[in-house]
Amino acid sequence: MNWVLASLLMFASSVALYTSIRKAQLMKISIEVYSLFMFGVPALAYLFFIVAWGLPYRLPVRDLIEIFAAAVLFSYLGNFFSQKSILKAPNPGYSLMISKSYIVFTTIAAIFLFNASLTLKSSVAILMILAFSSMIASPTEPKGKGKGKSWLAYSFGAFFCWGLLALALKHFLLAGIEIFVTLFYLTAVVSGIIFFEIKAKRMRIALEPKDLLIVLAIGGLSALFNAFMNLGYQTAPNIGYLNAVNASSIAFVTVLSSVFFKDHLSAKKVIGIVGSTIGLIVLLV
């Protein structure tokens, strides 16, 4: 699949995914419960494709250890930090813009680690996305509307986890491991951790029909998002390009959260959203 098409499909699924997560939080569904579906549903979907397509799922012990480490240190912790920052931020788009601005880290690292290319136009576009994203990420709120600054620390924790996970996923691709096999092991490990966490806390997993609908949507959208992102990693000149598209998608999450959930949206944030969108167009055209 062409990386531009993959990135656009990833973009759409990202917007829908994080808007659904915000809805789940407003419905008071616990982070652990919707996170279980966010990883568990994709694990089942990827397993289905592995079996249906007859993909080789038996991996050397070294590869399994590396995938397990990436699942725990980058995927599980990245999700933990990200969900905490979304919950505590005045608008989820603010925290996501910080955590997903790892584009600079991955873009530069990919050049040295994977001999990736980087054009001048793409560099300008990525810098535009990052610069305007910082306007969206600004924690300044109207008087009396602040929710504290702890979300910033969680956002930066997610920043490093997501960046290292992106590099690890590219490494697994270059090692010849099938995309859906890697994603299955990653999501299965994280699902297992979250399940035992729920059991340890004696939390209730049973959900009302309306709650079940939203967590299933989160699971399905998560499966699509990760699949399209990794398909893009496979063909993109630099994985930073996909990460830039991913970061710019959060601008639309900020807008939708303001429209549907009345989350805070200032004039400064609007400028940042417009600038990020222009940067996205420059990158893809």
N, C-alpha and C positions, 0 to 999 in steps of 0.2 A: 504494500500500500504506500502511495506517495505520502511523504511526511507532512506536506501542507494539508492534505485531506485528513490525515490522521489527527493533526493538531486542531483542526476546526471541529472535528467530532469530539475530541477530548475537551475542547473549549466549552461546547454545548453541554456535555455531560457534567463538567465541573461546576458550571453555573447552577444547573438543576440539583446537583448533589449537595452543594453547600447551602443552597436555599432551603432544601429539604431538612438538612441538619438543623438549621436555625428554627424551622418549624417544629421539629421534634423537641428541641430544647424549650420552646415556648409552651409545648404541650406537657412539659414536666416529665418527659421520658428520660430516664437516667442515661448518663454518658456510657456506662458499661453495657446497658441493654442495647442501645442503638448501635454501639460500636461492634457488638457481637454479630449483629446482622450485617453491618458494613463490611466485615471480613468473612463471616460465615457463608453468606449467600454467594459471594464471588468464588469462595473455595469450592463450593458444590458445582457452580457453573463451569469453572476451569476443569474440574475433575471430569465432568460430562464430556467436554471437548477432547480431553486427553484420551478417554476411552473411545469416543466416537471416531476420532481421527487416527487412533492407534499410535499416539505419540510415545516415544521412549521416556519412561518416567523413572527408571532405575538409574541413579547417579552414583558416582564415586563418593566415598566417605568424605573426602576433602571438600567436594562441592556441597554436600549436604551440611557440613559443619559451617561453611561460609554462608550459605543461605539461612541457616538457623540463627547465626550471629546477626546477620542483616535484619532478620525478622524481629528479633528481640531488641537490639540496640537502636535500629533506625526506624523500622515500621511501627512497632508497638509504642516505643517511647515518643516517636514523632507524632503519632495519633493522640497519645495522652496529652502532650504539650499543646498540640493544636486545638483539641476539644476544650481544654481548660481555658485557653486564650479566647476562643470564640465565645464561650459562656460568660467570661468576665469582661470582655470588651464592650464599649458603648455601641459599637456596630461591628458585626463579625468580619466585614470587609477590611476593617482597619488591621485587625490581628493577622488575617490571612495575607494581606499585602506584605507585611513584614516577614512572615514565615516563608512565603513563596518568592521573596526577592533573592533567594539563593541562586538565582540565575547567573549572577556575576561569578560566584564561586564555582559553579559547575561549568560555565562557559570557558573560563580560564583553565581550570583543572583538566578539562577534556582535551585541550590543546597539547598539554604535556603528557597526559596519561594515555590518550588514544590517538594522538596525531590528528586531531580534528581540525577542520578549517574554520576560519572566521573572517568574513569580508568586512570592509569598511562600512557598507550600508547596514549590515546586520549589527555591527558594533554600535552604530549610532542609534538604531532602533531599540536595542537592549538598554542602552543608557537612558533613552527617553522613557521607556517603560519603568525603569528603576527610579529615575528622578521624579516623575509624576506620581509614582506609587508612594513615594515618601510623603507627598502631600496628603494622600489618603490616609497614610499610617500615622499622621500627626495626632498625638493624644489630646490636643487642646479641645475642650468641650465648653458649651455654654455654662454659665454659672449655675451651680446646683445640679448639674446633670452628670458629673463625673462618676465613675464607678471604681476609682482607684487605678493604680498603675501596675498591679501584679500581672495583668494580661501581657504587658510588654516582655517580662521575663519569660513567660511561657512561649510567647511568639518567637523569641530568639532561640529558645531550646528547640522548637520545631524547625527553625531555619537550618540549624546544623544537621539535625536528623534527616530532613527531607533532602538536603544537598548530598549527604553521604549515601543515602538510599539511591538517589538517581545515578550516582557514579557506580554503585554496586550493581545496579540493574544492567547498566551498559557493560560492565565487566562480565556478568553472566551471559549476556548476549554474545560477546566476543569469544567466550569459552565454548560456544556451541550448544548451550542449553536452550531448549525450546522455550519460547515466551510463556506459554500457558503452563508449562511444567514449573518454571520458576515462580510464577504468580500463585500457582496452587500451593506449593510448599510454604511460601511466605504467608499467604492468607490463612492456611491451615494452622500454622504455628501460632500466629497472633490470635486466631479464634480460640485455640485451646487455652492460651494464657488468660484471655478475657473470661472464658467460661469458668475456669477455676477461681478467678477473682470474684466473679458473681456468686459462686457457691461458697467461697470463704466468707463473703460479706452477708450470706444468707439473703440475697436479694431475690425479689419476685420477677420471673421472666414472663409469666402469663400476661397477655396484653388484651385490651379492649379492641374490637374490630377496627376502629378508626386509628388507634395507635399502631396496630399490626400493619395497616396499609402504608403508613408513612415509613416504618422501619424496613418493610420489604422494598419500598421505592428507593430508600437509601442504599440497600444492598445491591439492587439491580443497577443503579446509577454508578455505584462504586466499581462494580465489575466492568462496566463499559468504560469508565474513566481510566482505570488502570490498563485495560487492554489496549485502548487507543493510544495512550501515552507510550506504552512499550513498543507498539507497532511503529510509532513515530521515531522512537529511539533507534530502531533498527535501520532506518534509511536517512535520517537527518544528517546533514554535514557536521552538526555539532549539537549535542544533547541540550545545550543551553538555549537553542532556538525553541525547543518544546517547552522548556521551563519558563521561557519568556511569555509564550502564549498562555501557559498555565497561570502565570502571575497576573496577566492582563485580564483573565476571565473573572478575577475576583472583583474588578471594578464593577462588573455587572451584578455581582452578588451584593455589593454595597448599595447599588441602586434599587434592586429588587427588595432588599431588606428594609429600605426606607419606605418603599411604596406599599408593600404588603404587611410589614410588621411595625411600621412607624419608628424604626431605628433612626438614630441621629444622622443627618446628612447636611453638612455646611457648604457654603459657596466655595470654600477652599478645596473641599473634597471633590466637588463637581469639576473644578478645573483639573484636578489630578486625574479624575476618571476620563475626561475628554483627552488629555495629553497621553494617557496610557493607551487609549484606543487608537490614537494617531500613530503611536509607536508600533502597535500591533500591525496596523495596515502597512507601514513601511517595511516591517520585517517579512511579511508574507507576500507582498506584491513584487 
